[in-house]
Amino acid sequence: MKANPALPPVSLRCAVLTISSRRSAAEDTTGDYLADALSGAGHVLQARALCPDDRYQIRKVLSDWIADPAIQVILSNGGTGFTHGKSTIPAVTPLLDQVVSGFGELFRHLSWLDIGASALQSDALGGTANDTLVFCLPGSTGACRLAWEKILLSQLDSRHPPCNFASAYRARTDP
């Protein structure tokens, strides 16, 4: 379904966190993609950071953003692959008040259609914490593009029928 043009869109205040112990800000093409995608959809990039793949440093950054009323959506990328050191999902899960149960499953299904059985090795998580939407995505630009184009673009569009994550913010931003 297409967005309802009769409704004014809600511009959400967002943050992008890249989780990597190897990338520098200059090499953060996935974070660049997410920041550009958010801006292109009419949202505002409030914060952006790069954090090592360490569960306590991830929790610190996310906790600060979750507590900040100026941030409504957080997109993290990285630290979700099938390795012994993956720490994003264990770092984020205890912070969530509610999990969007189908987000990871839908992402893996779409990923399976795109890359086949290797999709089993990608974790994804969505939820809310302190009325902040939090989405954890793999670190590859292709995986983030897939999640953005097939799930998040429409779900962060307040005009997308029959429902979306963004419409709850309409009441908070309307005069």
C-alpha positions in Angstrom: 0.0 0.0 0.0 1.1 3.5 -0.7 1.3 6.4 1.8 -1.8 8.5 2.2 -0.8 11.9 0.7 -3.8 13.6 2.5 -2.0 13.2 5.8 1.0 15.4 6.6 4.1 13.3 7.3 5.6 13.2 10.8 9.3 14.0 10.8 11.0 11.8 13.4 14.2 12.7 15.3 16.6 9.8 14.7 20.1 8.6 15.7 22.4 6.2 13.9 24.9 4.0 15.8 27.5 2.0 13.9 28.9 -0.8 16.0 32.4 -1.9 14.8 35.8 -2.4 16.3 37.4 -2.2 12.9 35.7 0.7 11.0 36.6 4.4 11.3 34.1 7.2 10.7 35.7 7.7 7.3 34.9 4.0 6.4 31.4 4.0 7.8 29.5 3.6 4.5 26.6 1.8 6.2 26.1 4.6 8.7 26.3 7.0 5.8 23.6 5.1 4.0 21.3 5.0 7.0 21.8 8.7 7.7 21.1 9.6 4.1 18.1 7.3 4.0 16.6 8.9 7.1 17.2 12.4 5.8 15.8 11.5 2.3 12.6 10.3 4.0 12.2 13.6 5.8 13.5 12.6 9.2 16.0 14.6 11.2 19.4 13.1 12.2 19.8 14.1 15.8 22.9 12.1 16.6 25.4 9.7 15.1 28.2 7.7 16.7 30.6 4.9 16.1 31.1 2.4 18.9 33.3 -0.6 19.4 31.7 -4.0 19.5 31.5 -4.1 23.3 28.2 -4.7 25.0 28.8 -2.2 27.8 29.9 0.6 25.5 26.9 -0.1 23.2 24.6 0.0 26.2 26.1 3.3 27.3 25.5 5.1 24.0 22.0 3.6 23.6 21.0 4.3 27.2 22.0 7.9 26.8 20.0 8.2 23.5 17.0 6.3 24.9 16.9 8.7 27.9 17.1 11.8 25.5 13.6 13.1 24.7 15.0 14.6 21.5 15.6 11.1 20.0 12.6 9.1 18.9 14.2 6.4 16.7 17.6 4.7 16.9 19.0 2.6 14.0 22.1 0.6 14.9 24.1 -1.4 12.5 26.8 -4.0 13.1 27.7 -6.6 15.7 24.8 -8.9 14.7 26.6 -11.6 12.7 27.2 -15.2 13.7 30.4 -14.9 15.7 31.5 -15.7 19.3 32.0 -12.0 20.0 28.7 -10.6 18.7 27.4 -8.3 21.3 24.7 -6.0 19.8 21.6 -8.2 20.5 22.8 -9.2 24.1 23.6 -5.5 24.8 20.3 -4.2 23.5 17.7 -6.8 24.6 17.8 -5.9 28.4 17.2 -2.2 27.5 14.0 -2.9 25.7 10.5 -2.4 27.3 8.9 -4.2 24.3 10.2 -6.3 21.4 8.7 -6.1 18.0 8.4 -9.9 17.6 8.2 -10.1 13.9 10.9 -7.7 12.9 13.8 -10.1 13.0 11.8 -12.8 11.4 10.6 -10.6 8.6 14.2 -9.3 8.0 15.6 -12.8 7.8 12.8 -13.8 5.4 13.6 -10.9 3.1 17.3 -11.6 3.5 16.7 -15.2 2.6 15.0 -14.1 -0.6 18.0 -12.0 -1.3 21.0 -14.1 -0.2 19.7 -17.5 0.5 20.6 -19.7 3.5 23.3 -17.2 4.6 20.5 -15.2 6.1 20.6 -17.5 9.1 23.7 -15.8 10.2 22.2 -12.3 10.4 20.4 -11.2 13.5 18.0 -8.3 13.6 16.0 -6.9 16.4 13.3 -4.2 16.8 11.7 -2.9 20.0 10.9 0.1 22.1 12.6 1.6 25.2 11.2 4.7 26.9 9.0 5.4 23.9 12.0 5.3 21.6 12.0 2.9 18.6 15.2 0.8 18.5 16.2 -1.2 15.5 19.4 -3.3 15.3 20.5 -4.2 11.8 23.5 -6.1 10.4 26.6 -4.1 9.5 26.6 -4.6 5.7 25.2 -1.7 3.6 23.2 -4.2 1.5 21.5 -5.7 4.6 20.7 -2.2 5.9 19.4 -1.1 2.4 17.1 -4.2 2.4 15.8 -3.5 5.9 15.3 0.2 5.0 13.6 -0.3 1.7 11.4 -3.3 2.6 10.5 -2.5 6.2 11.6 0.7 7.8 10.9 3.2 5.1 7.2 2.5 5.2 7.0 1.7 8.9 8.6 5.1 9.8 6.2 6.9 7.5 3.2 8.1 9.5 1.1 8.1 6.3 1.6 4.4 5.6 -1.7 2.4 5.9 -3.0 0.4 7.6 -0.5 1.0 10.4 3.0 2.1 11.1 5.4 2.8 14.0 5.5 6.5 13.3 1.8 7.3 13.7 2.1 7.1 17.5 4.4 10.2 17.3 1.8 12.3 15.4 -0.2 13.0 18.6 3.1 14.1 20.3 4.1 16.5 17.5 0.8 18.0 16.4 0.0 21.4 18.0 
